[in-house]
Amino acid sequence: MANKGQKFKKYSPKIKEKILKEYFNEGAGRDFLGRKYGISRGTISNWIYDSKKGIDVKIDHRAGRSGRPKTKSLTLEDYKERYEILKKYQAFLQARRGKK
């Protein structure tokens, strides 16, 4: 599991392609490739698994998606609209409690 603030290593598409070619075409094992290139066996296994599923591992799919999604900046009108909705909902809940 990743720790907060942890940095992940990024590998070039060329090295990924080279490792996958060696694995699929030449029959090299994950452990051998890991020792040869200094990359963990688990990382190589993930690349192999993704490539078997048809995912292009040469593209970094995480790019631009770190952290919580940014919300758009709200205007005064947006806040007023939300306030009115909350007031109506509060009135609805109070009316519902009065019926019981």
N, C-alpha and C positions, 0 to 999 in steps of 0.2 A: 504494500500500500504506500502511496506517495505521501510524503510529509509536506506540511505547509511551507511554501517557498522553495521547494526542491526543484533543481534544474535538471532537465533531461538532456542527454547527449543527442545531437542531431548528426545523422550520417548522410553523406551525399548520395544522390540517386545512382551515381556510377558504382559506388562500393556495394550498394544494395543489389544492383543488377548483376554485378560480378559474383557476389556470394550466391545469389539464387541460381545463376547459370551453373556454377560449380556444383551446387546441390542437386539440381534436376538433371543436368546433362552428364556430369562426370561421376555422380553418385557419391560425392563427398559427404561425410557425416556432419551433424550439427556441432558435435564436440570438436572435431578436427578444424572446422571452419572458425569456430569461436577462438580456439587457441591461435590459429594462423593469423587472424585479423584483430585479435584483442577485443572481441565483442562477445557479450554474454550469450550463452546458449539459448536463454529464454528469449532474448531479442530476435535472434535468428529464427527461432521457432515461431514467433509471432509473425515475422515476415513471410515465412513459408505458409503458415495457416491462412494469412490474408491473401496471398497470391493464389492459393488453391480455391479460395472463395471468389476470386475474380476481382479483388480490390487491388488497385495499382499502388504498390508499396513505395514507389519512387516519389509519390506526391505526399507531402506532409498534410494530412487531413486535419491536424489540430491547429493549423496556422490561423491566427486571428480569433480564436475562441477561448482565450484564457480568462478565467474569472467569471464573475456574474455579468449577465448581459446588461448593457447600459440602457437606461431609460431615457426617453426623450425629455427635453426640458419643458416643463409645464408652464403655461401662461396663467395669468390671473383668471381668465375666463374658464380655463380647465378646472382650476380650484373651485370656482364658484359653482360650476356644474356638478362637481363631485359633492360639494357641500349640500346642494339642493337634493341630490339623490339620497344622501345620508339622512337628511331631515325627513324626507318622505318615508324612508324605510323605518326610521325610529317611530314615526306616527303610526305606521302600519303595525309594528310590533306592540305598541301600547294599546291600540284598538283590539288587537287579538287577545291580549292579556285580559282586557276588560270583559270580553265575551265569556270567559271561562268561569 
